[in-house]
């Protein structure tokens, strides 16, 4: 029998894997953890994860489900009760009449976007998205042999897609757009009238529009509106990770056109079978009045943090050119201090013991200029982080 080592395998990996870049920030996170383990008091403003966890009613629902033996598969599209609860929430929160049959419960928003790309993207199809944006979004497209078409956006567009930009960048191979509102890493939303124009422009070209609304519940200015109000042909993704503070529970959902629901059910059956049954049963408690009151209070706390951290960063010379209106990120210009945001992030970690995310993971347009700071941490820790920056930056 012929044996092989890991370095002498008789086969190669698929070519698409070379187009999926590593998540460089995870190396920074590992170094931050190592410094912390060595006794250095690191303040983490890097990972986009709420410091809040699931509230007691949700944890209690999980325990009840486990003790009741609710651990077998659900249908591929999720528990009927959960799909109904999500649909009802769209009615109560956004005034939309969404049929539960259009909702597909998934293993987080990542699985939702993977299913959407599997259903809609053919090899060579172009999908427009902004630069900067959440890096996994372009990798979902690549995973199904599509071509991410990155559109550079700046402060003048609030780092978001516009109808004019979409029309200018739509090419012969373009088949649709993948948008996020509010967005990671900038925390900015697409004005609803602008979003309506974008959807009309895509529709006129026979394309699809996918809108990632994972941070819609964490909107701070005005009354947020779901893209679903713009028509039943849109595909929207959301998750229990951010507003509901259940990141590790891996639970999300899609809202799809009624005619495509069987397609998504078939794909989900084959690719994922179903989302976590226990997580689904627990998530039903998210929509109880006691839980919703907790989530709304926590949203108010995130708004309070935003209102403090953005002026504080500007005060130490890290300009945030656009006030974020959602999520929990500040997109800051570090060019007065360094021509290389990656080196600057390393420096802040090693010298000031503050962990941030450099722009290289989040886009290809001018990434050396930007860093992302997450305010999903306590006011006490953020105040200490800004104090450290205020002491360190003038001396460097």
Secondary structure, DSSP 8 states (H G I E B T S, - for coil): -----TTS-SS---GGGGGS---HHHHHHHHHHHHHHTT---EE--S---S----HHHHHHHHHHHHTT--S---TT--HHHHHHHHHHHHHHH-----GGGEEEESHHHHHHHHHHHHH--TT-EEEEEES--HHHHHHHHHTT-EEEEEE--GGGTTS--HHHHHHH--TTEEEEEEESS-TTT-----HHHHHHHHHHHHHTT-EEEEE-TTGGGB-SS----GGGG-TT-EEEEESSSTT--GGG--EEEE--GGGHHHHHHHHHHHTS-S-HHHHHHHGGGGSHHHHHHHHHHHHHHHHHHHHHHHHHHHTT-B-SS---BTTEEEEE-TTT-S-HHHHHHHIIIII-EE-EEGGGT-SSSGGGEEEEE--S-HHHHHHHHHHHHHHHTT-
